[in-house]
Structures are given as structure tokens and as C-alpha cells.
């Protein structure tokens, strides 16, 4: 229980960072919609996950989908890889770098996975 409270500052910082990312992405999408032409560079990429549990893979998929301009399309090979549709990354390497940064921040905020109790 105490360990859960110790994570609160990290979760709060991650929440603020993620809210900022959502706002920046909303701005980018809004500018693209309201200006002539399109700056979209749609692509589908495979994101190998560092997350080792189904729950953390699901959280990562949800975070990607909540971010404007990105969408989790599916899971490949169990939970070790996600298919992600990206609208505004210039190239696949940039998209992967930003998504890996998001996952690393998420994993730091949530801490190490709990040990499973066998009965």
C-alpha cells in the first residue's frame, strides 16, 4: 500500500506530461484542418514494446489512441508489438522514437510490475 502512495508524484508528473502532449497534438491537428492543404504524412509502423505485461501493453495502446494523430490498430505477436497508425510524424524513425519515449515515461511512472502470487 505504501509503495502505491510513493508512485503518486511520478504518476502526477506523467499525467501532466501526457496532458501537454495531447494539447500539442490537438494544436497540430487543428492547424492542419483549418489551413489549406494538408501536412499529414500517414503511415503504419510496428512498435516493439518494452512492456512485459498485458496490462501495460494495454495502457500503452490506450495512451497512443488517446493522443490525437495516432491510433493503435492492433497487437502483433501476443503483447510484444503494436501496429500504430501515425498521421503527423515525418518518418518512421521519428515516430518510433516518440512512441518509445512515451512508453519509457509510462513505465517509469507505473514502476516495476508486481510479482504474481501463486496459489
N, C-alpha and C positions, 0 to 999 in steps of 0.2 A: 504494500500500500504506500509506504513512504517513497519507494522508487517511482511510483506513478506521479507523486507530487513533485519530485525532483525534476521530472521531464517537463513540467508546465512552462518554465521560461523558454525552453527550446521549442516547444510546440507553439508558443505565442510568437516567437521570432519567425518561425517558419510560416505561420499563418499570415503575419504582416508581409513577409516577402512574397508569398503566393498571391495575396490580395493586390500587391503592387504589380506583379506580373500580369494578372488578369486585367487590371486597368490599362497597362501599356498595350496589351494585345487588343483590348477593346478600341483604344485610340487608333491603332493601326488599321483595324478592320473598318472603323467608321470613316477614316480618311480615304481608304480605298473605295468605299461605297459612294461617298459624296463627291469625289473628284472624277473628272473624265478619264477614261482608260482604266486599266487595271494593273496593279503592281503584284498581283498574285503569281506565285510560281508553284503551283500544286505538284505534290509528289507523294508517293507512298514509300516509307522507309521501314526497315526492320530494326527494332531497338532491343538488343540483348540486355537482359535485366541483371542487375547485381542482387536484386531482391531474391531471397531464398524461400519465402513462404508464399502461399496462395493469397493470404490476406494482404500482404504488402504489394504483391503484383496487382491485386485488385485496386488498392489505393492508388497506385501509380497510374493505372489505366483510367481511373476516375479523375485524377488530377489533370491528366492530359486532355481528357474530354471536356473538362470544365474550363480549360484555357481556350479563349476564342482563337480560331485559326488552326486548331489541331483537333484531331479526333482519333480515338483508339478504335481500330477496325476489328481487331481480334487478337487472339493468343495463339502463338505457334509453339510447338514442342512443349506441351504442358504449360508451365508458367514462366519459362525462361526467356521468352522473346515475345514482344508485342509488335503488331503491324500498326503503324501510325500514319494517318493522312495529315500532311502539313501544307498549309496554304501560303505561308509567307517567309519561309527560310530560303536563302539564296542558293544553298547547295546542301546535299545530304550530310556532309561533314559538320556544317554549322547546326543543322537540325539535331544530329546525334549529340553534339557537344552540349547544346542547351538542354536536351532531354536528360542526358546523363547528369548534368549539374542539378536539375530538378530532383532526380532520383537520389543523388547523394545528399542533398539537403533534407529530403523527406526521411531517408534512413537515419541521418544524424538526429533529427527531431524525434523520431519514434524509438530510437535506441535499439539495442540488440534484441532479437526475438526471444520470447520467453521459452524456457525449456519445457518440453511437453512432459506431462506427468503420466506415467504408465500405471495402469491399474490392474 
